[in-house]
Amino acid sequence: MSSMDHGSSVMPPEYKGEFVVRELTPEDRPWVQGVLRRYWASLVQVTRGRKIQADELPGFVAMRDGEEVGLITYEIVGDQCEVVTHNSLAGHGGIGSCLLAAVRTKAREAGCKRMWLVTTNDNTPALRFYQRRDFDLVAIHRNAVQEARKLKPEIPDIGLDGIPIRHEIEMEYRL
């Protein structure tokens, strides 16, 4: 258990009153599973050739007026923290940034040196979002999605804006 209790807020003061961010609890699991199925087509994520059971990961939920408006899950292995899923369910307004900041704090507390994630070549909104938050593009894994589909056949051929999904793009933030 972390030093943060489940009701603690981990967002900048300018967002107080709009929403709160708290750690996921076991009671959140059905909601997390619903979000993963709706936005990720599965409870399983594939990143860099590895299957991850995303609904079993630690994470944070953003709440507004008693309703869930954002989710982030992550996995810490050694001195690295991977952001596995990240969804703002209420558009813009700082939810995604605050969820990311909560994981960044958790990663630093765990002694991580690197926070990283993988997105796909079609996900231009994610590429913009993470670069604006000081993540660097560190690798393009050409045709990696073809291999990922062997582990997760739900990955579509065509993604955002009609762009064929082919490559994994790795981004990192040095802690």
Secondary structure, DSSP 8 states (H G I E B T S, - for coil): --SS-TT---S-GGGTTT-EEEE--GGGHHHHHHHHHHHHSSSEEEETTEEEEGGGS-EEEEEETTEEEEEEEEEEETTEEEEEEEEETT-SSSHHHHHHHHHHHHHHHTT-SEEEEEEETT-HHHHHHHHHTT-EEEEEETTHHHHHHHH-TTS-SB-GGG-B---EEEEEEE-
